[in-house]
Amino acid sequence: MRECNTEENLAKCNCSYEPCSRKGICCECMSYHRRSGEFPACFFPDDVEKTYNRSIDNFIKTYQKRGQWW
């Protein structure tokens, strides 16, 4: 199994929720948000991520409106 490269992940992480204990630990972040019926911050553009609305519905609306994924 591959080890988590937390430092590299943190450099790419756009999560603005500062007290998050899962920052840089993508497998834990993905699992947490999946259980909550959400996507993690990295699925959203920075301006949308800052609203903390990580719902699947918000993801769909964002990319329908903007017409792009990444």
DSSP file (Angstrom, degrees, kcal/mol; ACC not computed):
  #  RESIDUE AA STRUCTURE BP1 BP2  ACC     N-H-->O    O-->H-N    N-H-->O    O-->H-N    TCO  KAPPA ALPHA  PHI   PSI    X-CA   Y-CA   Z-CA
    1    1 A M              0   0    0      0, 0.0     2,-0.2     0, 0.0     0, 0.0   0.000 360.0 360.0 360.0 139.2    0.0    0.0    0.0
    2    2 A R        -     0   0    0      1,-0.1     2,-0.2     3,-0.0     3,-0.0  -0.522 360.0-122.4 -77.0 140.4    1.2    3.4   -0.9
    3    3 A E        -     0   0    0     -2,-0.2     2,-0.3     1,-0.1    -1,-0.1  -0.535  29.1-103.3 -82.9 151.2    1.9    5.8    2.0
    4    4 A C        -     0   0    0     -2,-0.2     2,-1.1     1,-0.1     3,-0.2  -0.564  21.1-148.6 -74.7 129.9    0.2    9.2    2.2
    5    5 A N     >  +     0   0    0     -2,-0.3     4,-2.5     1,-0.2     5,-0.2  -0.714  22.5 176.2 -98.7  81.4    2.3   12.1    1.2
    6    6 A T  H  > S+     0   0    0     -2,-1.1     4,-2.9     1,-0.2     5,-0.2   0.865  73.8  52.9 -57.7 -43.2    0.7   14.7    3.5
    7    7 A E  H  > S+     0   0    0      1,-0.2     4,-1.5     2,-0.2    -1,-0.2   0.924 112.2  44.8 -62.6 -44.3    3.1   17.6    2.6
    8    8 A E  H  > S+     0   0    0      1,-0.2     4,-0.8     2,-0.2    -1,-0.2   0.904 114.1  50.3 -65.4 -41.1    2.5   17.2   -1.1
    9    9 A N  H >X S+     0   0    0     -4,-2.5     4,-1.0    15,-0.3     3,-1.0   0.908 107.3  53.8 -63.4 -42.3   -1.3   16.9   -0.5
   10   10 A L  H 3< S+     0   0    0     -4,-2.9     3,-0.4     1,-0.3    -1,-0.2   0.854 101.6  59.4 -61.7 -34.6   -1.3   20.0    1.6
   11   11 A A  H 3< S+     0   0    0     -4,-1.5    -1,-0.3     1,-0.2    -2,-0.2   0.771 114.5  36.4 -64.8 -25.0    0.3   22.0   -1.1
   12   12 A K  H << S+     0   0    0     -3,-1.0     2,-0.3    -4,-0.8    -1,-0.2   0.518  92.1 109.8-102.9  -9.0   -2.6   21.2   -3.4
   13   13 A C     <  -     0   0    0     -4,-1.0    10,-0.0    -3,-0.4    -3,-0.0  -0.538  41.0-175.9 -78.3 126.4   -5.4   21.3   -0.8
   14   14 A N        +     0   0    0     -2,-0.3     2,-0.3    30,-0.1    -1,-0.1   0.221  35.5 136.0-103.8  14.8   -7.8   24.2   -1.2
   15   15 A C        -     0   0    0      1,-0.2    35,-0.1     2,-0.1    -2,-0.0  -0.465  35.0-169.6 -64.7 124.4   -9.8   23.5    2.0
   16   16 A S        +     0   0    0     -2,-0.3     2,-1.2    33,-0.1    -1,-0.2   0.360  54.9 107.9 -98.3   4.6  -10.4   26.7    3.9
   17   17 A Y    >   -     0   0    0      1,-0.2     3,-1.6     2,-0.1     6,-0.1  -0.708  54.7-166.6 -84.2  97.7  -11.7   25.0    7.0
   18   18 A E  T 3  S+     0   0    0     -2,-1.2    -1,-0.2     1,-0.3     5,-0.1   0.829  77.2  53.9 -61.8 -40.5   -8.8   25.6    9.3
   19   19 A P  T 3  S+     0   0    0      0, 0.0    -1,-0.3     0, 0.0     2,-0.2   0.419  77.1 132.2 -78.3  10.0   -9.5   23.3   12.2
   20   20 A C    X   -     0   0    0     -3,-1.6     3,-0.6     1,-0.2    -5,-0.0  -0.401  43.3-162.8 -65.4 126.3   -9.9   20.3    9.9
   21   21 A S  T 3  S+     0   0    0      1,-0.2    -1,-0.2    -2,-0.2     8,-0.1   0.511  85.1  61.4 -84.7  -5.5   -8.0   17.3   11.1
   22   22 A R  T >   +     0   0    0      6,-0.1     3,-2.5     2,-0.1     7,-0.4   0.427  68.4 132.6-102.1  -0.4   -8.1   15.6    7.7
   23   23 A K  T <  S+     0   0    0     -3,-0.6   -13,-0.1     1,-0.3   -14,-0.1  -0.290  81.0  10.0 -56.0 128.7   -6.2   18.2    5.7
   24   24 A G  T 3  S+     0   0    0    -15,-0.2     2,-0.7     1,-0.1    -1,-0.3   0.367 105.5  96.9  83.2  -5.2   -3.5   16.5    3.6
   25   25 A I    X>  +     0   0    0     -3,-2.5     4,-2.1     1,-0.2     3,-0.8  -0.716  52.0 178.1-114.5  78.0   -4.9   13.1    4.4
   26   26 A C  H 3> S+     0   0    0     -2,-0.7     4,-3.2     1,-0.3     5,-0.3   0.814  72.9  56.6 -56.8 -39.9   -7.0   12.6    1.2
   27   27 A C  H 3> S+     0   0    0      1,-0.2     4,-1.8     2,-0.2    -1,-0.3   0.896 111.8  43.6 -63.1 -38.0   -8.2    9.1    1.9
   28   28 A E  H <> S+     0   0    0     -3,-0.8     4,-2.5     2,-0.2    -2,-0.2   0.894 114.3  50.7 -71.5 -39.7   -9.7   10.2    5.3
   29   29 A C  H  X S+     0   0    0     -4,-2.1     4,-2.6    -7,-0.4     5,-0.3   0.943 111.4  47.2 -62.0 -49.5  -11.1   13.4    3.8
   30   30 A M  H  X S+     0   0    0     -4,-3.2     4,-2.4     1,-0.2    -1,-0.2   0.920 113.4  48.6 -59.2 -45.0  -12.8   11.5    0.9
   31   31 A S  H  X S+     0   0    0     -4,-1.8     4,-2.1    -5,-0.3    -1,-0.2   0.915 111.6  49.7 -62.7 -44.1  -14.3    9.0    3.3
   32   32 A Y  H  X S+     0   0    0     -4,-2.5     4,-1.2     1,-0.2    -2,-0.2   0.947 114.6  42.8 -60.1 -51.0  -15.6   11.6    5.7
   33   33 A H  H  <>S+     0   0    0     -4,-2.6     5,-3.1     1,-0.2     4,-0.3   0.850 110.8  55.8 -69.1 -33.5  -17.3   13.6    2.9
   34   34 A R  H ><5S+     0   0    0     -4,-2.4     3,-1.5    -5,-0.3    -1,-0.2   0.929 106.5  50.5 -62.9 -43.8  -18.7   10.5    1.2
   35   35 A R  H 3<5S+     0   0    0     -4,-2.1    -1,-0.2     1,-0.3    -2,-0.2   0.813 111.2  50.3 -61.3 -29.7  -20.3    9.5    4.5
   36   36 A S  T 3<5S-     0   0    0     -4,-1.2    -1,-0.3    -5,-0.2    -2,-0.2   0.419 117.0-113.5 -89.5   0.4  -21.8   13.0    4.7
   37   37 A G  T < 5S+     0   0    0     -3,-1.5    19,-0.8    -4,-0.3     2,-0.2   0.844  80.7 110.5  70.4  33.7  -23.2   12.9    1.1
   38   38 A E  B   < -A   55   0A   0     -5,-3.1    -1,-0.3    17,-0.2    17,-0.2  -0.754  66.8-119.3-129.2 172.8  -20.7   15.6    0.0
   39   39 A F        -     0   0    0     15,-2.6    -9,-0.0    -2,-0.2     2,-0.0  -0.847  38.5-107.8-106.8 153.6  -17.6   16.2   -2.1
   40   40 A P    >   -     0   0    0      0, 0.0     3,-1.9     0, 0.0     4,-0.2  -0.282  37.2 -95.6 -75.1 169.6  -14.4   17.4   -0.5
   41   41 A A  G >  S+     0   0    0      1,-0.3     3,-2.4     2,-0.2     8,-0.1   0.830 117.7  68.2 -53.4 -38.7  -13.1   21.0   -1.0
   42   42 A C  G 3  S+     0   0    0      1,-0.3    -1,-0.3     7,-0.0     4,-0.1   0.595  89.9  64.7 -65.7  -9.1  -10.8   20.0   -3.9
   43   43 A F  G <  S+     0   0    0     -3,-1.9    -1,-0.3     2,-0.1    -2,-0.2   0.523  99.3  65.7 -85.8  -6.4  -13.8   19.2   -6.1
   44   44 A F  S <  S-     0   0    0     -3,-2.4   -30,-0.1    -4,-0.2    15,-0.0  -0.854  89.1-106.5-119.0 149.3  -14.8   22.9   -6.0
   45   45 A P    >>  -     0   0    0      0, 0.0     4,-2.8     0, 0.0     3,-0.7  -0.380  45.3-104.9 -63.3 154.1  -13.3   26.1   -7.3
   46   46 A D  H 3> S+     0   0    0      1,-0.3     4,-1.8     2,-0.2   -30,-0.1   0.864 118.6  52.6 -52.9 -43.3  -11.9   28.2   -4.5
   47   47 A D  H 34 S+     0   0    0      1,-0.2    -1,-0.3     2,-0.2     4,-0.1   0.849 114.6  41.9 -66.4 -32.8  -14.7   30.8   -4.5
   48   48 A V  H X4>S+     0   0    0     -3,-0.7     3,-1.7     1,-0.2     5,-0.6   0.868 109.2  58.5 -79.4 -38.5  -17.4   28.1   -4.2
   49   49 A E  H ><5S+     0   0    0     -4,-2.8     3,-2.1     1,-0.3    -2,-0.2   0.871  95.6  64.6 -57.6 -37.7  -15.4   26.0   -1.6
   50   50 A K  T 3<5S+     0   0    0     -4,-1.8    -1,-0.3     1,-0.3    -2,-0.2   0.621  90.8  64.9 -66.2 -11.8  -15.3   29.0    0.7
   51   51 A T  T < 5S-     0   0    0     -3,-1.7    -1,-0.3    -4,-0.1    -2,-0.2   0.628  99.7-137.0 -81.4 -12.6  -19.1   28.8    1.1
   52   52 A Y  T < 5 +     0   0    0     -3,-2.1     2,-1.3    -4,-0.3    -3,-0.1   0.566  62.0 133.5  63.7  10.9  -18.7   25.4    2.8
   53   53 A N      < +     0   0    0     -5,-0.6    -1,-0.2     1,-0.1    -2,-0.1  -0.753  19.7 160.7 -89.8  93.8  -21.6   24.1    0.7
   54   54 A R        +     0   0    0     -2,-1.3   -15,-2.6    -3,-0.1    -1,-0.1   0.068  21.6 139.1-103.5  22.7  -20.0   20.9   -0.5
   55   55 A S  B  >  -A   38   0A   0    -17,-0.2     4,-2.0     1,-0.1   -17,-0.2  -0.248  64.2-121.4 -67.5 155.5  -23.3   19.2   -1.4
   56   56 A I  H  > S+     0   0    0    -19,-0.8     4,-2.5     1,-0.2     5,-0.2   0.880 115.2  56.4 -62.3 -38.9  -23.5   17.1   -4.5
   57   57 A D  H  > S+     0   0    0      1,-0.2     4,-2.6     2,-0.2    -1,-0.2   0.910 106.9  48.1 -60.3 -43.4  -26.3   19.4   -5.7
   58   58 A N  H  > S+     0   0    0      2,-0.2     4,-2.5     1,-0.2    -1,-0.2   0.875 109.6  53.7 -66.2 -36.9  -24.0   22.4   -5.4
   59   59 A F  H  X S+     0   0    0     -4,-2.0     4,-2.1     2,-0.2    -2,-0.2   0.942 111.2  45.1 -60.0 -48.4  -21.3   20.6   -7.3
   60   60 A I  H  X S+     0   0    0     -4,-2.5     4,-2.1     1,-0.2     5,-0.2   0.935 114.4  48.0 -62.7 -47.6  -23.7   19.9  -10.2
   61   61 A K  H  X S+     0   0    0     -4,-2.6     4,-2.2     1,-0.2     5,-0.2   0.900 110.1  53.1 -60.9 -41.4  -25.1   23.4  -10.2
   62   62 A T  H  X S+     0   0    0     -4,-2.5     4,-2.3     1,-0.2    -1,-0.2   0.933 114.2  40.0 -60.6 -47.2  -21.6   24.9  -10.1
   63   63 A Y  H  X S+     0   0    0     -4,-2.1     4,-1.5     2,-0.2     5,-0.3   0.732 112.1  55.1 -82.1 -20.6  -20.3   22.9  -13.1
   64   64 A Q  H  < S+     0   0    0     -4,-2.1    -1,-0.2    -5,-0.2    -2,-0.2   0.908 114.2  42.8 -68.6 -41.9  -23.5   23.3  -15.1
   65   65 A K  H  < S+     0   0    0     -4,-2.2    -2,-0.2    -5,-0.2    -3,-0.2   0.897 122.6  36.9 -69.9 -42.0  -23.2   27.0  -14.7
   66   66 A R  H  < S-     0   0    0     -4,-2.3    -1,-0.2    -5,-0.2    -3,-0.2   0.677  95.1-139.7 -89.3 -18.6  -19.5   27.2  -15.4
   67   67 A G     <  +     0   0    0     -4,-1.5     2,-0.3    -5,-0.2    -3,-0.1   0.753  67.5  87.2  68.9  25.1  -19.4   24.5  -18.0
   68   68 A Q        -     0   0    0     -5,-0.3    -1,-0.2    -6,-0.2    -2,-0.2  -0.977  55.3-158.0-149.0 161.6  -16.1   22.9  -16.9
   69   69 A W              0   0    0     -2,-0.3    -1,-0.1    -3,-0.1    -2,-0.0   0.822 360.0 360.0-107.3 -62.6  -14.9   20.3  -14.4
   70   70 A W              0   0    0    -25,-0.0   -26,-0.0   -26,-0.0    -2,-0.0   0.429 360.0 360.0-100.5 360.0  -11.3   21.0  -13.6
